[in-house]
Amino acid sequence: MPKPHPIPPVCRIRAAWISRAAKARIWIFLVFCALCLGLGEQYPFSNFPMYSNMEDHTYLLYITDENGQPIPLMTAYGMRTSILKKFFHTEARKIAKKSGKSMSTMDPQAFEPAGQAAIGRILSYRNDLNPELHPWKEIHLVHLDIRLGAGGLNRTHTRIATRVL
């Protein structure tokens, strides 16, 4: 039976170096995690509250034409729906703050001024006035409220604002 070859000294040193590097990485990771949890929301550290719970409701916005058909926002106006939602949310939050209520408890119709401002922002993205590319006579901003109920997801579509073109 042949004797096992001894591990060359270079391999032993390399193995020891890798294990020291791995231990250092683990310690750095643990220290960073402790700092994130201990310091809270102090840049560049975070305790990641956005992942701490799931809400039972959300909403999205979309635009439709005069017949209620959805208009592809990116294709027609070059705007992403995420930008539209952020702009609308900023304006709607101002309205909710003035009323002293939470946005989620207010009637979406109360946000008509925010909807008009959002439609204005959409139209500002439009570079041309070619009626062949934009054949709509009016556009509507629609709020889709999605809530988790006992029977599953409940969806409510509410027209927030209308602009005649």
N, C-alpha and C positions, 0 to 999 in steps of 0.2 A: 504494500500500500504506500503510495507516494506521500511524502510529507507536504502539508500545506505550506504555500509560499508565505513568508512573512510580509506584512504590509510595509511597503517602502516608507521611509521616514517622510518623504515629500507628501505622500497621500495622508499620513497621519496629521501633519501640520495643516494641510488643506481642510481636512475634516474638522479639526479643532477650530480653525478660523471660521468655517461656515457655521458651526454651532454657536460660536460667539456672536457672529453677525445676526444669526436668527434670534438669539436671546436679546440682543440690543434692539432689534426691530420690534419684538414683542413688548419690551419695556417702553419703548417710544410710543407704541400704539396704546398701551394701558395708561400712560401718563396723559396722552392727548385725550383719551376718553374721559379720564377723571377731570381734566380741565374743562372739557365741553359740558359735562354735567354740573360741575361746580360753579363755573363762571356764568352759565346761562347764555343769554343773547348778548354777548360782547364780541364784536368782530375781532378776529376771524373764527371765533368759537360759537357753537350753537348747541342747544339741547334738543333741536329738531322738533319743535312743538307741532309742526304741520303734519307729522306722522303719528301723533299721540292718540288721535281719536278720529272716528269717521262720523261725519254729520249725516243726518237723515234727510237732508235736502240739498239741492243745488239748482242752478238755473243756467240757461244759455240763451243767447240772442241770435236771431237771424232776420234777414230782410226778405220781404215778399213783394211781388208786383201787385197791380190792382186786382188781379184775379186770384190772389192768394198763393200763387206759385212761388216757391223759394227762388231767390236770385243768387247765383254763385258769386259771393262777395269778392273773392280773390281774382276771379276771371274778369268780372265786370268792372271792379273799381281798384284792384290791386291792393286791397287791404285784407289782412288776416282777421279772422273772427276773434282771436285772442286780443288783438289791439282794440277792436270794437268793444269787447266786454270790459276791458280795463278802463277805457275811457268812460263808458257808461257807468261802471261801478263807482268811479271817482265822483262823477256828477251826482249819482243817486245817493251816495254816502253823505254829500253836503245837504241834500234835501232831508234825509233822515235825521241828520244832526240838528237841523233847524226845528224839526217837528218833535224832537226828543224821543223818538221811537227807534226800534231796531229795524233794519232793512227787511229782515225776514218776516216781520209781523205786519209790515205795511202793505197796502193794496198796490199792486204793480201800476195801476192807473195813476197813482200819485207821482210817479216818476216821469210823467209826460214831458216836463222841461228837460230832463236828462236825456230822454229819447230824442227830442228835437235837436239837442246839441250833438248827440251821436250821429243822427242823420246828416247834420251839417258837416261833421267830420268825415263821414263816408263820401259826401259829395265833393269835399275839398281834395280827396284823393283822385278824383276823376280829371284826367288831363285833357280829354277831348269832349266835344259836345256832339259827336256824330250820332244821329238818331238810329242809324243801322246797328251800331254797337250797343246803344242804350235805348231800346224801343219802349221803355216803360213810361207810362203817363204819371204814375205816382208810385212811391215806395212806402212800405210799412215796416216799422221795427216791431218785431214780435218777441215777446218774453215767454220762454218755455220753462215753467216751473216743474221740477221733478222732485217728488217726495216719496219716501218709503212709508208705505202704509201697511195695514194688516194683510191686505190682499196682494201685495206686491208694489210695483212702482205706479204712482199716480202722476199723470202728466196733464198740465193745464197750460194751454196756449192763450196768451193775452196780447192783444194789439196795444202797444204803448204809444206809438206816435206815427203820424202819417205826414208825408210831404208830397204835395203836387208838384210835378216837374214841368 
